């Protein structure tokens, strides 16, 4: 090995530097030498240092890029006719070119074919070099690739490496609005739930590490400081526990859930939240200040949707003020308030704007505030732009959505002030397609298409194209409810060949929009539709690995419904047919929601389970046995029916019917 000291000098470091300092210095050196195409001296030096630090020989360390590409399916690549294949062919010309390897990884994630290069994605040198993608490709697209890379590693039991990719990206000091929310969520879930490296609840020392990192990332919530205090107390470090609990009380003198910890740490009784004195409250007077006191007074999700469909905005506005609800009623009203905020984005009126401003500033529930934010960006003007630009949010997800909302509103205002409305419809459609497909400027595509839609007659051959592209633009800008609303309006009239792929997209949008909200029977038709689309995606898949991956993903959606029977069937199937694979889940019992399903939903899931036992099981077995499947092997393809009517007498809701 070359002199160790001279190797460190190449990166302007001493041998006592940390791994993080070494990695960041390597990134800076590679960035400065990008014009050399592939500064091999830096890569070799870095590899030698890393192998020396891990105590491995260079032969066993798996730091050589070329060796890690041996697992690629060359036959699969030969069939490609896109960027993926081009990037692969470039790599073949120079198999030790790290920059080309990173560009290949970027192309792979763009076409969602990461399983084709599993070994590459786990290569330590490439993981350490991941931030270079930010200087090689469009920053937003590169950020998306890094996030997908992180999720791939996380799913393949390399959570620390996945976390490192996002931390290294953030350390570049570049403006990366999509990275920080993902990094925040990763640290939070690691601290509060399962440790992905052990499959068990995180130990106190691990919780301290990740919770403190959340604070460094700007999270100033009282419950984060309280959680750090609890972890330190479990470790026996009560001095640190007191420091963090004291800060939690400074942020919120009425801190909840800390009475026991406060006593254990010797906090004075006055530091704990005090119960209200019932004698000092005139209950009759207090209750009289609120309009809605009982659960039956809260409009249902289905009722709000019906009002929206019929344009009964007065009824929606009647329930739009959260301060009309008795405080104890607010948890029951949360979902309705969110739906109201979302619906008002379709009502261009000052009354709607006034109601949305109140909901925007209602801080009890972040999802209500975020829904109002998104709706204001759809109907607001220059005044609303000023309000959003001054609005402050402490969550990373909120900041990301706020930036998107402001950007979208600015483009809307700019477009309305231009003479673009005079552009002929066909030219406007061409501009929309260019913005969506070539430039990936989804906000611009959406604005153009929203202007175009009222000018296209429903009988025009271009009408369906406009609606579908507008829906996809809405989904890309995270407005899933609007995307679903648009597609539902045309879905029954679509040719059958378009329904299957669109149904799968709609399922994805549905889970993103409502999948993590509390179950409501009002959404049964949507749940049934999404689950049918999910199971069809498995049954029409021609790759065994992809089918197993989709089955595993399906269990995550079923967790939201508390569908234990269906989850058990799928996990047993995977364990039986693909033992030892990465598609096997650890125990996730704590993630299964407790729900009170409607009779319609229970009946649907009974039939759904039968599909898993028969059609899905046979499909997986045949694929794993290597049986060649004919084109008509679409066992279990299900006729999908969209029905927004809340008609309990319709026996066909949720039924499975074989196609053809």
C-alpha positions in Angstrom: 0.0 0.0 0.0 1.1 3.5 -0.8 2.2 5.6 2.3 -0.9 6.0 4.4 0.0 9.6 5.2 0.5 10.6 1.6 -2.9 9.1 0.7 -4.6 11.3 3.3 -2.6 14.3 2.1 -4.2 13.8 -1.3 -7.5 14.7 0.4 -5.9 17.4 2.7 -6.7 15.3 5.8 -4.8 13.7 8.6 -5.1 9.9 9.4 -7.2 10.8 12.5 -10.1 12.2 10.5 -13.5 10.7 10.8 -15.2 8.5 8.1 -17.6 11.4 7.5 -14.8 13.9 7.0 -13.0 11.5 4.7 -16.1 10.9 2.6 -16.9 14.6 2.3 -13.3 15.4 1.3 -13.4 12.7 -1.3 -16.6 14.2 -2.7 -15.0 17.7 -2.9 -11.9 16.3 -4.6 -13.9 14.4 -7.1 -16.0 17.4 -7.8 -13.0 19.6 -8.3 -11.5 17.1 -10.8 -14.7 16.4 -12.8 -13.2 17.7 -15.9 -10.7 14.8 -15.9 -13.7 12.6 -16.6 -12.6 10.0 -14.1 -9.8 11.0 -11.7 -8.7 7.4 -11.1 -5.9 8.4 -8.7 -8.5 9.8 -6.3 -10.7 6.6 -6.5 -7.7 4.3 -6.0 -6.5 6.4 -3.0 -9.9 6.5 -1.5 -10.4 2.7 -2.0 -7.1 2.0 -0.3 -7.9 4.1 2.7 -11.4 2.6 3.1 -10.1 -1.0 2.8 -7.4 -0.2 5.3 -9.9 1.3 7.8 -12.3 -1.7 7.5 -9.4 -4.1 8.1 -10.0 -5.9 4.8 -7.8 -6.7 1.9 -8.6 -4.9 -1.3 -9.4 -8.3 -2.9 -12.2 -8.9 -0.4 -13.5 -5.4 0.2 -15.8 -5.2 -2.8 -14.7 -1.7 -3.6 -13.9 -2.5 -7.3 -16.6 -1.2 -9.5 -16.1 -3.6 -12.4 -16.5 -6.7 -10.3 -19.9 -5.5 -8.9 -21.5 -5.5 -12.3 -21.3 -9.2 -12.8 -24.9 -9.9 -11.9 -26.6 -7.9 -14.6 -29.0 -9.6 -16.9 -27.4 -8.8 -20.3 -30.3 -10.4 -22.2 -32.7 -8.0 -20.5 -30.5 -5.0 -21.4 -30.2 -6.1 -25.1 -34.0 -5.8 -25.4 -34.1 -2.2 -24.2 -34.4 0.7 -26.6 -33.9 3.6 -24.3 -31.5 5.6 -22.1 -30.9 2.6 -19.8 -29.4 0.6 -22.6 -27.3 3.6 -23.9 -25.9 4.2 -20.4 -25.0 0.5 -20.1 -23.3 0.4 -23.4 -21.2 3.5 -22.4 -20.2 1.7 -19.2 -19.1 -1.4 -21.2 -16.7 0.9 -23.1 -15.0 1.9 -19.9 -15.9 -0.5 -17.0 -13.8 1.3 -14.4 -15.4 4.7 -15.1 -17.2 5.8 -11.8 -19.0 8.7 -13.4 -20.5 6.5 -16.1 -21.5 4.0 -13.5 -23.4 6.8 -11.6 -25.1 7.9 -14.7 -26.2 4.3 -15.4 -27.6 4.1 -11.9 -29.6 7.3 -12.6 -30.9 5.8 -15.8 -31.9 2.6 -14.1 -34.0 4.4 -11.4 -35.7 6.5 -14.1 -37.1 3.3 -15.7 -37.7 1.6 -12.3 -35.4 -1.3 -13.2 -33.1 -1.2 -10.1 -33.3 -5.0 -9.6 -31.3 -5.4 -12.8 -28.2 -4.0 -11.1 -28.6 -5.0 -7.4 -24.9 -5.6 -6.9 -24.0 -2.2 -8.3 -26.4 -0.4 -6.0 -24.7 -1.9 -2.9 -21.2 -1.1 -4.1 -19.5 0.9 -1.3 -17.5 3.2 -3.6 -20.6 4.1 -5.6 -22.6 4.7 -2.4 -19.8 7.0 -1.1 -19.8 8.8 -4.5 -23.5 9.2 -4.7 -23.6 13.0 -4.2 -21.7 13.5 -7.4 -24.9 12.8 -9.2 -26.1 16.2 -8.1 -23.4 17.8 -10.3 -23.9 15.4 -13.2 -27.6 15.6 -13.7 -30.5 18.0 -13.1 -30.6 18.5 -9.3 -34.3 17.7 -8.8 -34.0 14.5 -10.9 -30.7 13.5 -9.2 -32.4 14.1 -5.8 -35.2 11.8 -6.8 -32.7 9.1 -7.8 -30.8 9.4 -4.5 -34.1 9.0 -2.6 -35.0 5.9 -4.6 -31.5 4.6 -4.0 -31.9 5.1 -0.3 -35.2 3.2 -0.3 -33.7 0.4 -2.3 -30.9 0.0 0.3 -33.3 0.3 3.1 -35.4 -2.5 1.7 -32.3 -4.6 1.2 -31.2 -4.4 4.9 -28.7 -1.6 4.2 -30.5 1.2 6.0 -27.3 2.8 7.3 -25.9 3.1 3.8 -29.2 4.5 2.6 -29.2 7.1 5.4 -25.7 8.0 4.5 -26.7 8.8 0.9 -29.2 11.4 2.0 -26.9 12.8 4.7 -24.1 13.2 2.2 -26.4 14.9 -0.3 -27.5 17.4 2.4 -23.8 18.0 3.3 -23.2 19.4 -0.2 -25.0 22.6 0.9 -27.0 22.6 -2.4 -30.6 23.6 -2.5 -32.4 20.2 -2.4 -36.0 20.7 -1.2 -37.0 17.1 -1.6 -34.0 15.5 0.3 -34.6 17.1 3.7 -38.2 15.8 4.2 -37.1 12.3 3.3 -34.1 12.5 5.7 -36.4 13.8 8.4 -38.9 11.0 7.9 -36.1 8.4 7.9 -34.6 9.6 11.2 -38.1 10.0 12.8 -39.3 6.5 11.9 -35.9 5.0 13.0 -36.2 6.8 16.4 -39.9 6.2 17.1 -40.6 2.8 15.5 -38.6 -0.1 14.3 -34.8 -0.1 14.0 -34.3 -1.4 10.4 -30.9 -2.9 11.3 -32.4 -5.2 14.0 -36.1 -5.5 13.2 -36.9 -4.5 16.8 -37.9 -1.3 18.6 -35.0 1.1 18.6 -32.8 1.0 21.7 -32.5 4.3 23.8 -29.0 5.1 22.5 -30.2 4.8 18.9 -33.3 6.9 19.7 -31.0 9.6 21.1 -28.9 9.6 18.0 -31.7 10.0 15.6 -33.8 12.4 17.7 -30.9 14.7 18.2 -30.3 14.7 14.5 -33.9 15.8 14.0 -33.3 18.8 16.2 -30.1 19.6 14.2 -32.3 19.5 11.1 -34.5 22.2 12.5 -37.3 20.3 14.3 -38.3 22.4 17.2 -41.3 20.5 18.5 -41.8 19.9 22.2 -42.5 16.2 21.8 -39.1 15.6 20.1 -37.3 17.2 23.1 -39.5 15.1 25.4 -38.7 11.9 23.5 -34.9 12.7 23.8 -35.4 13.2 27.6 -37.2 9.8 27.9 -34.4 8.1 26.0 -31.7 9.6 28.2 -33.7 8.7 31.3 -33.8 5.1 30.1 -30.0 5.2 29.6 -29.6 6.5 33.2 -28.3 9.9 32.1 -30.8 12.0 34.1 -28.6 15.2 33.7 -29.1 15.2 30.0 -32.7 14.1 30.4 -33.4 17.2 32.5 -31.8 19.5 30.0 -34.0 18.2 27.2 -37.2 18.0 29.2 -36.7 21.6 30.4 -36.4 22.7 26.8 -39.6 20.8 26.0 -41.4 22.8 28.7 -40.0 26.0 27.5 -41.5 25.3 24.1 -44.8 24.2 25.6 -45.6 24.9 29.3 -48.7 22.7 28.8 -46.6 19.7 27.6 -48.6 16.5 27.6 -47.6 13.0 28.5 -44.7 14.0 30.7 -46.1 13.8 34.2 -44.4 10.5 35.1 -41.0 11.6 33.6 -41.2 15.0 35.3 -41.7 13.3 38.7 -38.8 10.9 38.0 -36.5 13.7 37.1 -37.5 15.9 40.1 -39.2 18.6 38.2 -41.4 20.9 40.5 -45.1 20.1 40.3 -45.8 23.5 38.8 -43.8 22.5 35.7 -46.5 19.9 34.9 -49.6 20.8 33.0 -52.4 21.6 35.5 -55.9 20.3 35.1 -58.6 22.9 34.6 -60.7 23.8 37.6 -64.2 22.7 36.9 -65.6 25.2 39.4 -64.2 28.1 37.5 -65.8 27.2 34.2 -69.4 28.0 33.3 -70.0 25.0 31.0 -73.2 26.2 29.7 -71.6 29.5 28.5 -68.6 27.7 27.0 -70.7 25.2 25.1 -73.0 27.9 23.8 -70.0 29.4 21.9 -69.9 26.5 19.5 -72.2 25.4 16.7 -71.3 21.7 16.5 -71.2 19.7 19.7 -72.0 16.1 18.8 -70.5 13.6 16.2 -73.7 13.4 14.1 -73.4 17.1 13.4 -70.1 16.6 11.6 -70.7 16.1 7.8 -69.3 12.8 6.4 -66.7 12.5 3.7 -69.4 11.2 1.3 -71.7 14.1 2.1 -68.9 16.7 1.4 -68.1 14.9 -1.8 -71.8 15.1 -2.8 -72.0 18.8 -2.0 -68.9 19.3 -4.1 -70.2 17.3 -7.0 -73.5 19.2 -7.0 -71.9 22.6 -6.5 -73.5 23.1 -3.1 -70.7 25.4 -1.8 -72.9 27.1 0.7 -73.3 23.8 2.6 -69.5 23.2 2.6 -68.7 26.7 3.7 -71.2 26.3 6.6 -68.9 23.7 8.1 -65.6 25.2 7.1 -64.7 27.1 10.3 -62.8 24.9 12.7 -63.6 27.3 15.6 -67.3 26.4 15.3 -66.6 22.9 16.7 -66.5 22.1 20.4 -62.8 21.3 21.1 -63.5 17.8 22.2 -65.2 17.3 18.8 -62.2 18.3 16.7 -60.6 14.8 16.5 -63.9 13.5 15.0 -64.0 16.5 12.6 -60.4 16.4 11.5 -61.0 14.3 8.3 -64.0 16.3 7.4 -62.1 19.6 7.8 -59.3 18.3 5.6 -61.8 17.2 2.9 -63.5 20.6 3.1 -60.2 22.4 2.7 -59.4 20.2 -0.3 -62.8 20.7 -1.9 -62.7 24.5 -1.7 -59.8 24.5 -4.1 -62.5 23.9 -6.8 -64.5 27.0 -5.8 -63.2 30.3 -7.2 -64.9 32.7 -4.8 -63.8 35.2 -2.1 -65.9 33.3 0.5 -63.8 30.2 -0.3 -60.6 32.1 -0.1 -61.6 33.6 3.3 -62.5 30.1 4.7 -59.2 28.6 3.4 -57.1 31.3 5.1 -58.7 30.4 8.4 -58.0 26.7 7.7 -54.5 27.5 6.7 -53.8 29.1 10.0 -55.5 26.3 12.0 -52.4 24.7 13.5 -54.1 21.9 15.4 -53.8 19.5 12.5 -51.1 19.9 9.9 -53.0 17.9 7.2 -55.9 20.4 7.4 -53.5 23.3 7.1 -51.6 21.7 4.2 -54.8 20.9 2.3 -55.8 24.6 2.6 -52.4 25.6 1.4 -52.7 23.5 -1.7 -56.2 24.8 -2.4 -55.2 28.4 -2.1 -52.5 27.9 -4.7 -55.2 26.8 -7.1 -57.6 29.7 -6.7 -55.5 32.5 -5.1 -54.2 35.8 -6.5 -51.3 38.1 -5.8 -52.7 38.8 -2.3 -52.7 35.1 -1.5 -49.2 34.8 -2.9 -48.1 37.4 -0.3 -49.8 35.4 2.5 -48.2 32.1 1.5 -44.8 33.8 1.2 -45.1 35.0 4.8 -46.6 31.7 6.1 -44.3 29.7 8.4 -44.3 26.0 9.0 -41.9 24.0 11.2 -42.2 20.6 9.5 -40.0 19.6 6.6 -42.9 18.2 4.7 -44.8 21.4 5.2 -41.9 23.5 3.9 -41.7 21.3 0.8 -45.4 21.6 0.1 -45.3 25.4 0.8 -42.5 25.9 -1.7 -44.4 23.9 -4.3 -47.7 25.8 -3.6 -45.9 29.2 -4.0 -44.2 28.1 -7.2 -47.4 26.9 -8.7 -49.3 30.0 -7.7 -46.6 32.3 -9.2 -46.8 30.4 -12.5 -50.6 30.6 -12.5 -50.5 34.4 -12.0 -47.9 34.8 -14.6 -49.8 32.8 -17.1 -53.1 34.6 -16.5 -51.3 38.0 -17.0 -49.9 36.8 -20.3 -51.6 36.5 -23.7 -51.4 32.7 -23.6 -55.2 32.3 -23.7 -55.1 33.3 -27.3 -52.9 30.3 -28.3 -54.8 27.8 -30.5 -55.8 24.6 -28.6 -53.6 22.2 -30.6 -50.5 24.4 -30.0 -51.4 24.7 -26.3 -51.7 20.9 -26.1 -48.3 20.5 -27.9 -46.7 23.0 -25.4 -48.3 21.0 -22.5 -46.8 17.7 -23.8 -43.4 19.3 -24.2 -43.6 20.7 -20.6 -44.6 17.3 -19.2 -42.6 14.8 -21.2 -39.4 16.6 -22.3 -38.9 19.3 -19.6 -40.7 17.4 -16.8 -42.1 20.8 -15.7 -45.4 19.4 -14.3 -46.6 22.6 -12.8 -46.3 24.4 -16.2 -48.0 21.5 -17.9 -50.9 21.6 -15.4 -51.4 25.3 -15.9 -51.5 25.0 -19.6 -53.9 22.1 -19.5 -56.2 23.7 -17.0 -56.5 26.6 -19.4 -57.1 24.3 -22.4 -59.7 21.9 -20.8 -62.6 24.4 -20.9 -61.9 25.1 -24.5 -62.1 21.5 -25.6 -65.5 20.0 -26.3 -66.2 16.6 -24.7 -66.8 15.1 -28.2 -63.3 16.3 -29.4 -60.9 13.4 -30.0 -58.3 15.3 -28.0 -60.5 15.6 -24.9 -59.5 12.3 -23.3 -55.8 13.0 -23.9 -56.1 16.4 -22.3 -57.9 15.0 -19.2 -55.5 12.1 -18.7 -52.4 14.3 -19.1 -53.9 16.9 -16.7 -54.6 14.2 -14.2 -51.0 13.0 -14.4 -49.8 16.6 -14.1 -51.9 17.0 -10.9 -50.5 13.7 -9.5 -46.9 14.8 -10.2 -47.6 18.0 -8.3 -49.0 15.9 -5.4 -52.6 17.0 -5.9 -53.9 13.4 -5.9 -57.5 14.2 -5.1 -57.8 16.4 -8.2 -56.0 13.7 -10.3 -58.5 11.1 -9.2 -61.5 13.4 -9.7 -60.4 14.0 -13.3 -59.9 10.4 -14.2 -63.1 9.2 -12.6 -65.0 11.5 -14.8 -63.8 9.7 -18.0 -62.9 6.2 -16.8 -66.1 4.5 -17.8 -65.8 5.8 -21.4 -62.2 4.7 -21.9 -61.3 1.9 -24.3 -60.5 -1.3 -22.3 -56.8 -1.3 -23.2 -56.3 2.0 -21.4 -58.1 1.0 -18.2 -55.6 -1.4 -16.7 -52.6 0.9 -16.6 -54.7 3.9 -15.6 -56.3 1.9 -12.8 -52.9 1.1 -11.4 -51.9 4.7 -11.5 -55.2 5.7 -9.8 -54.6 3.1 -7.1 -51.2 4.7 -6.4 -52.8 8.1 -6.2 -55.5 6.9 -4.0 -53.1 5.4 -1.4 -51.1 8.6 -1.5 -54.2 10.7 -1.0 -56.2 8.7 1.6 -54.3 5.5 2.3 -52.9 6.8 5.6 -56.0 8.5 6.9 -58.4 6.8 9.2 -60.7 4.2 7.6 -64.2 5.4 6.7 -66.9 3.4 5.0 -67.6 6.4 2.8 -64.4 5.5 1.0 -65.3 1.8 0.5 -65.7 2.1 -3.3 -62.3 3.7 -3.6 -60.7 1.1 -1.3 -62.2 -1.7 -3.4 -61.1 -0.1 -6.7 -57.5 0.5 -5.4 -57.2 -3.1 -4.1 -58.5 -4.6 -7.3 -56.0 -2.5 -9.3 -53.2 -3.6 -7.0 -54.0 -7.3 -7.3 -54.4 -6.9 -11.1 -50.9 -5.4 -11.2 -49.6 -8.6 -9.6 -51.6 -10.9 -11.8 -50.5 -9.3 -15.1 -46.8 -9.0 -14.1 -44.4 -11.1 -16.2 -41.4 -10.9 -13.8 -41.4 -13.0 -10.6 -39.3 -10.5 -8.7 -41.6 -7.6 -9.6 -44.7 -9.6 -8.7 -43.3 -10.5 -5.3 -42.3 -6.8 -4.8 -45.9 -5.7 -5.6 -47.3 -8.3 -3.3 -45.1 -7.0 -0.5 -46.2 -3.4 -1.2 -49.8 -4.5 -1.2 -49.5 -5.6 2.4 -48.5 -2.1 3.4 -51.8 -0.8 1.9 -53.8 -3.6 3.6 -52.2 -2.6 6.9 -54.2 0.6 6.7 -57.4 -1.4 6.5 -56.5 -3.7 9.4 -56.9 -6.7 6.9 -55.0 -9.2 8.9 -56.3 -12.3 7.1 -55.2 -10.9 3.7 -51.8 -9.8 5.0 -51.2 -13.2 6.6 -52.1 -15.0 3.3 -49.7 -12.9 1.3 -46.8 -13.2 3.8 -47.3 -16.9 4.1 -47.3 -17.2 0.3 -44.0 -15.3 0.0 -42.3 -17.2 2.8 -43.4 -20.5 1.2 -42.6 -19.8 -2.4 -39.6 -17.4 -2.0 -37.9 -18.4 1.3 -34.9 -16.3 2.3 -35.7 -13.6 -0.3 -35.8 -9.8 0.4 -39.5 -9.8 0.0 -40.1 -11.4 3.4 -41.3 -9.0 6.0 -40.2 -9.0 9.6 -43.0 -8.9 12.2 -45.1 -5.8 11.5 -48.0 -6.6 13.8 -47.8 -3.1 15.4 -48.3 -1.5 12.0 -51.7 -3.1 11.3 -54.4 -0.5 12.1 -57.4 -1.3 14.3 -60.4 -0.7 12.1 -64.1 -1.4 12.3 -64.8 -2.4 8.7 -68.2 -2.1 7.1 -70.1 -5.3 6.0 -69.4 -4.3 2.4 -65.7 -4.1 3.0 -65.6 -7.3 4.9 -67.4 -9.1 2.1 -65.0 -7.6 -0.4 -62.0 -8.8 1.5 -63.4 -12.3 1.8 -63.5 -12.5 -2.0 -60.1 -10.8 -2.2 -58.6 -13.5 0.0 -60.0 -16.2 -2.3 -58.2 -14.5 -5.2 -54.9 -14.7 -3.2 -55.4 -18.3 -2.3 -56.1 -19.4 -5.9 -55.1 -17.1 -8.7 -52.2 -15.3 -7.1 -50.8 -18.4 -5.6 -50.9 -20.3 -8.9 -49.4 -17.4 -10.8 -46.4 -17.1 -8.4 -45.8 -20.8 -8.3 -45.7 -21.0 -12.1 -43.4 -18.0 -12.4 -40.9 -19.3 -9.9 -41.0 -22.8 -11.4 -39.9 -21.2 -14.7 -43.1 -22.1 -16.5 -43.4 -20.0 -19.6 -46.6 -18.0 -19.4 -48.7 -17.4 -22.5 -50.0 -13.9 -23.4 -53.5 -14.8 -22.3 -52.4 -16.0 -18.8 -54.1 -13.1 -17.0 -55.7 -15.2 -14.3 -57.6 -13.0 -11.9 -57.9 -9.9 -14.1 -60.8 -8.2 -12.5 -63.6 -6.1 -14.0 -63.2 -2.7 -12.2 -66.3 -0.7 -11.5 -66.2 2.9 -10.3 -69.3 3.9 -8.4 -69.4 7.2 -6.5 -73.0 6.7 -5.5 -73.5 5.8 -1.8 -76.0 3.1 -2.6 -76.0 0.3 -0.1 -78.5 -1.7 -2.2 -76.1 -2.2 -5.1 -75.0 -5.8 -4.6 -72.3 -5.4 -7.3 -70.1 -3.1 -5.4 -66.8 -4.8 -4.8 -67.6 -8.0 -6.6 -65.0 -9.8 -8.6 -65.8 -10.8 -12.2 -63.5 -12.5 -14.6 -62.7 -10.6 -17.8 -63.4 -12.3 -21.2 
